């Protein structure tokens, strides 16, 4: 079997120069993948509690951390792989939100102790590992491994009863198998967002609660992710035509 290369976006995640150049070019002006907070605020606030310690993964130049702070969720740490991004965001919000914390960090190796946060939140960050997969039904082993590594870190830094919130365009039949791993020790459900936004695609908020069990159907989905793909069906053997059929075929009737 031919080995597939890791997707370019997956490989590129580790190239700090690429992301630094991107954020220097774009600056710190808010750029919202999947829209701003108002588009999914009701669903998000149903899972948040006052005083939650929140970690935002791959903040980019989104205003998400600032907007949550303005709503009263002030214990927020935001991380990104790019030093240029974090420097720009820290400078942008230092005067109005001095309690926000910013750190340069790889989401595949979080530098926090176990059980550090009540909530881990990501909006489109995990999609970087999937964006160049050519077949969403058969994800490359490299992308599966990268997703597992990130999600294992998320589970590790969540407190018992804590919540991982993931916002993405990825439909449940493509994304749930990655989240539905019994090793992470959380339950899984999702809600659809964007129903009332005319002319926009739906997107999804996945909610994983640490310390609760997966449904049996979700656990089965998770196990399927690690099963080898089914072998391709052999080509059909052509059936020989009889004399009459062969004549009609030849004259294209």
N, C-alpha and C positions, 0 to 999 in steps of 0.2 A: 504494500500500500504506500502510495506517495505521501510523504510528510508535508503537511501544510505549514506555511510560514505564519508566524504571528502577524495579526493584522497591523497595518501601518500605524493606526491610531494607538494601538496597544504598545507597540514599540516606541512610538513617539512620546508616550506619557513620561518616559524616563529621560527625555531630552530637554533639559532645563533651558537650553539656549532657545529652542523653538518657542516655548511658552513665554519666556522673558521678552523675546522680540514681539510676540503677539500683543502682550499687555502694554509694552512701551508704545506700540503703534496705536492701539485702541484707547489708551489712557484709562483713567479711573471712572469715566462716565458710565453710569449703569447700563449693562447689557443683559437683557433677561431672556435666557433660553426658557421656553415654556411659559413665558409671561411673568408678570409680577405677582406679589403676594395676594392681592385682592382676588385673583382668579381661583384660588383654592383655600382661602382663609377659613371659611366655615368648616371644611373638612379637617383642616390642620388644627384649628383651635379645639376641636372635639377631643384631640389627643394630648394637648399641652395643658400643663398646670402652672399656676403662679409659682415662681421660685425654682422651676426646673433648671438644671444645669444642662445647657444645650451645646452640642458640637456640630458645626456646619462643615461638611466635607467638600473640598474643592470649591471654595466660595467664588472664585473668579472675580469679575467686576460687577457681580450682581448686588443689588441693594437689599437682598433678603435679610441679612443680619441686621442692617440698620432698621429696616421696617419692623422686624420682630422686636427690636429694642424699643422702638417708638410705641409699640403696643404694650410695653411693660415687661417683656421677657428680657431682662437685663444681664443675666448670667450666661453670656454667649462667647464661645471660642470659635473662631473661623480659621480654617487652614487652607493652604493651597501649595502646590508644588513649586510655584514660581516666586522667587524673591521680589521680582519687579512688581508682580501683582500685589503681594502683601504690602510692600512699601507704599504703593499708590493708594491702597484701601485704608491703610493706617493713617496716611496723611489726609485723606479725604474726610474721615470721620472722627479724627482725634478731638476736634474742637466741640463737636455736638454730642458725641457718644464716647466719652473718655473711658467708660467701663468696659467697652468691647475689647476683646483680646484677639490678636492676630498672630499667626505663626506659620512659618515655612515648614511644610511637612509632607511626606509621601503617604498617601492614604493606604498604601499596602503595608506600611510599617509605622503604626501610630505610636508616638513617643509619650503615651499616657499610661498610668498604672491601670490595672484591672479595675473594673466597676467605677469608673470616674464620672460617668455622665448619666443623666436621667433620659436624655433624648439625643439621638444622632440623626441628623437631617441631611439629605442630599437631594439636589434638584438638577438632574441631567448629568451629574458627574460620572456615574457608572456607565453611561451610554458611550463614553469614549472608548471603552473596551469592546464595544459591540458594533460601532458605527460602520466598520468596513468588513464585517462578516458578510459573505456573499450568500449564505443560505441560513436563514434564521431557524430552520428546522434541524440543522446539523451544524451546531456551533463548533468551532475549532477547539481542540484540547487546550491550546494556549489561552484562548479567551475564557474558557471554563475555569482553568487554573487561576487566572488573574482575578476573576470575579470571586472565586472561593477565598482567595487570600485576603481580599479587601473585606468581605463579609465576615470572615473569621475574626479579623481585627475589630470590626464594629461590634460583634457579639462580645468580644473580650472586654471592651471598655464600657459596655452598658452595665448599669446596676441591675440587680434583680428587680423585676417589675418595670424596668425601663423600656423605651420604645425606639425602634428604628423606623424612620419615615423616609420613603423613597418616592420621588416624583419623576415620572418618565412618560414618554409616548409608548413605551414597550407594552404590548398587549399581554394579558395574563398568560396565555398559552406559551409565550416566548420567555417571559421573565420569571414567572412563578417557580419553575424548576430550580433556578439558581438560588432563590430565597428559601425554598422548602427543603432545607438540609437539616436533618435531626441533630447534627453535631452543633448547630448554632444555638439550640436550646430556646427557640422562640416559636410563637404561633404566627400565623400569616392570614391576612385578609386584605382586600383592596376595595377601593371605591373609585368610581368614574367621575372625572372632573370635566368641566367645560361644556356641560349639556346645554347651557343657556347662552353660550357664546356663538352667535350666528357667524357662519363662515369659517369656523375654526375646527381643528381636529380635536377629538377627545384625547385626554391623557389620563394617567392613573396615579393614584396615591396608594402605595403599598404600606401596610402597617404591620410591623412585627413586634410582638410583645414578649420581652425576655422572661423566661420562667413559665410560660404557658405552652401547652403541647400543640403540635401540629395536628390538623385533621388527618385522618387516615388517607383520604384522597390526595391531599397535598404531599404527605410523606411519600406516597407512591410516585407522584410526579418527580420529586427530588431524586428518588432512586433511579428513575429512568434516565436522568441526565448522565449518569456514569455507566450506562450500559452501552456496549459496542453497537454501532449502527448495523441494521439488518443488511445481509449481503444483497447485492443487486440481483434482480430476477434474471435468469438466463434468457437470451433472445428466443423468440418464438421460431419454431421450425416451420418454414413455408410448406403449405399443403399443396401437393401437385394437382394441377387442373386435369379434369378428364378431357376427352377429345372435343366435346361440344363446348365446354367452358373455355378451352384454349382457343378455339376458333372465334368465339364471340369476343374474347379479350383482345385477340389480334386485330380484329376489325373495329375495336373500340366502341362496341355497342353496349 
